[in-house]
Amino acid sequence: MSKLRIKNLGLLSVGKIYAVMSFVFSLLIAVPYGLFIIIISLFSGAAAGSQDGIAGLTVGGGGIVIGIVVIIGIPIFYAVLGFIAGILAALIYNIFAGLVGGIEIEVENVN
């Protein structure tokens, strides 16, 4: 077994990993939440439509637009935040690794 030390992290590579992880995890929340908004708006639009057709269309259509924006916008927003957080995390690690020497890991060659 040999030991390796991580002394420096690439800022852009860590930022990309954080961005992809944030995007995927936010999809797990944004898609069901957006679909929930769409379904609720359709039910409320149907209820409002029984009294006035234009009100039902306005409520239902607005909810559908908001649901689609949530499904698309939240993952993109979190990916951008994840990219920035990844760069900051790698920068902070690089600063502290320069002070204390970094993280040691053991590796083994497997044939």
SVG drawing of the C-alpha trace seen along z (x, -y; Angstrom):
<svg xmlns="http://www.w3.org/2000/svg" viewBox="-71 -36 75 45">
<polyline fill="none" stroke="black" stroke-width="0.4" points="0.0,0.0 1.2,-3.5 0.1,-6.8 -0.8,-9.8 -1.5,-13.3 -4.0,-15.6 -2.3,-19.0 -4.3,-20.9 -7.8,-20.7 -8.7,-22.0 -11.2,-24.8 -13.1,-24.2 -13.2,-20.4 -14.6,-20.7 -17.0,-23.4 -18.3,-21.2 -18.8,-18.2 -20.7,-20.3 -22.8,-21.8 -23.8,-18.4 -24.6,-17.0 -26.6,-20.1 -28.5,-19.8 -29.4,-16.2 -30.4,-16.6 -32.6,-19.6 -34.4,-17.6 -35.5,-15.2 -37.3,-18.1 -38.2,-20.4 -39.9,-17.9 -42.5,-16.6 -43.0,-20.1 -43.6,-21.6 -46.0,-18.8 -47.8,-19.3 -48.2,-23.0 -49.5,-22.1 -52.0,-19.6 -53.3,-21.9 -53.7,-24.8 -55.7,-22.6 -58.0,-21.6 -58.5,-25.2 -58.9,-26.3 -61.6,-23.7 -63.3,-24.9 -63.1,-28.6 -64.1,-27.7 -67.5,-26.4 -68.4,-30.0 -66.6,-31.9 -64.7,-30.4 -62.1,-33.1 -61.2,-33.0 -60.7,-29.2 -58.4,-29.6 -56.4,-32.3 -55.9,-30.4 -55.1,-27.1 -52.9,-28.6 -50.9,-30.7 -50.3,-27.7 -49.1,-25.6 -46.6,-28.3 -45.3,-28.6 -45.0,-24.8 -42.9,-24.6 -40.7,-27.5 -40.2,-25.6 -39.3,-22.4 -36.8,-24.1 -35.6,-27.1 -34.8,-25.6 -32.4,-23.0 -30.5,-25.6 -30.4,-27.9 -29.0,-25.3 -26.5,-24.1 -25.1,-27.7 -25.0,-27.9 -23.4,-24.5 -20.7,-25.6 -19.9,-28.7 -19.9,-26.7 -17.6,-24.1 -15.1,-26.7 -15.2,-28.3 -14.8,-25.0 -11.8,-24.0 -10.2,-27.4 -10.7,-27.1 -9.3,-23.5 -6.3,-24.7 -5.5,-27.4 -5.8,-25.1 -3.9,-22.3 -1.1,-24.6 -1.0,-25.3 -1.5,-21.8 -0.4,-19.5 -3.6,-18.2 -5.5,-14.9 -3.6,-11.6 -5.1,-8.6 -3.9,-5.0 -4.1,-3.4 -3.5,0.2 -2.8,1.6 -5.3,4.3 -4.6,6.6"/>
</svg>
